[in-house]
Amino acid sequence: MTTQLGNIWSEIDYHFVKDAQGVLKTDVNVAAVMNSIDCILKTRRGERVFLPEFGSILAGMVFEPMNATSIKFLSRTLKDDIERWDDRVNILAVDIYSDIDRGAISITISFKIRGLEDILRYQTEVNGEG
């Protein structure tokens, strides 16, 4: 069952894409939450000048050896990072697959938005190209 939302959340897309009139694109509701998760994961800790704790360690883990211990550590850290910086989200699971030959980490995050019943999935891949 998909929950219908009014326009609850609206955020500027962090890619700063403009429409034909030069207005910055905004994301609303679930898209805004997905955008927030993407921003948290793809921002390196220390990258934001006035908020150095913001972000995650994900990019720095791409070429690290991935075994059960490091995958568990990374999963827990990403869960904590997302829930710290976006209080709308309750993370249910973080599944990680490391492809060391390609220098890539694939991630699937299952989560709920607080107050809604739907289980949502966010997927991304981070590679060593920066």
N, C-alpha and C positions, 0 to 999 in steps of 0.2 A: 504494500500500500504506500503510495507516494503522498507525502504530506504537502498540502498546498500552503504556500506562504504569501503573505502580502509583501510589500517591499520593506523588509526589516533592516537589512544591512546593505550598505552601498559604500564601496571603496574605490579609489583610483587604482586602475591596473598598474602594478609596479613596473611594467615595461614602458610606461609613458607613451602609449600609442594614441595618436590624435585622429579624430574623424575628419571628414571633408571640410567641416567648418572650423577646424583647428581646436576643437574641444577635446580635452583628455577623456579617453574611454574610461568608463566605470564598470565595475562588476557588482552584481547584486546577489544577495542571499547565498545559495550554495556556491555559486561561482566566486563570490567574495571570500568565502571560507577557503575554498581550494586555492585561490590566489594567495591568501595569507599563508597557508601551509607551504606553498611553493617558495614564497619569499623567505620564510624562516629557514627552510632546508638549504636553499641555494645562496644564502648570505653566510659568508665565513665569519666566525666569531672574531671580533676586533675590527671588522670592516666598517662598521658604523661609528663615526667619530664620537658622537655624544651618547652613544649607547653601545659600548664595546662588548657587552655580554650577549647582545642580540645575535641570533643566528644559530648555526650548528657546526659540528666538526666534520660533516659529511664529505666535503671536498677534500679534506686532508686525509681521508681514509681510503681513497680510491686505490692507491698502490700498496696499501698495507696488506700483509698476508691475512686472509680471512679463514679463521677456523671457528669452531663452535663458540669458543669463549669471546672472540672479538666480534662475532655476529651478535651474540647476546648483549655485549656491552654497547655496541652501536645501536641496536634496536631500543634498548632501554634509554640511552642518551637522546635519541631522536624523539621518542615518546615524551620524555621529560621536557625537551626543548619546545616542542609544539604546544604541549599543555601549559607551559609557563607563559608563552608569548601570545597564545590565543585561547582565552578562557571560554570560548564558545564550543570547544572541541573536547570530546572524550575519546581517547585512542583505545581501540579494542585490540589491535594486533599490528605489528610491524614485521613484515616479511622481507628478508634481504637475500639477494642472490649476487654473488661476486663473480665477475668474469675477468680474472687477472690477465688473460691473454689479450683482451681488448682494453684493459685498464678501465673497467666500467663496473658500477654498482647499480643494480636494478632494485627498486623499492616499491612495495605495495603496502599501503597503510589503510587499514579498515578502521572506521571511526563513526561516531554519532555526533550530531550537533545537539548540544544540550537542549532538552525540551522537545526534541523530535524523535520519532520512532525509527526512521529509516537508517539502515547501515549503509554508509557511503564508502567508496574506495578512491584513493588518490594513488596514482602511479607515476613514477618518474625514473629516469636513468641519469646518472651522473658519470661523466667520463673524465679522464685525465687531461683533457684539452683545455681545462680552465673553467 
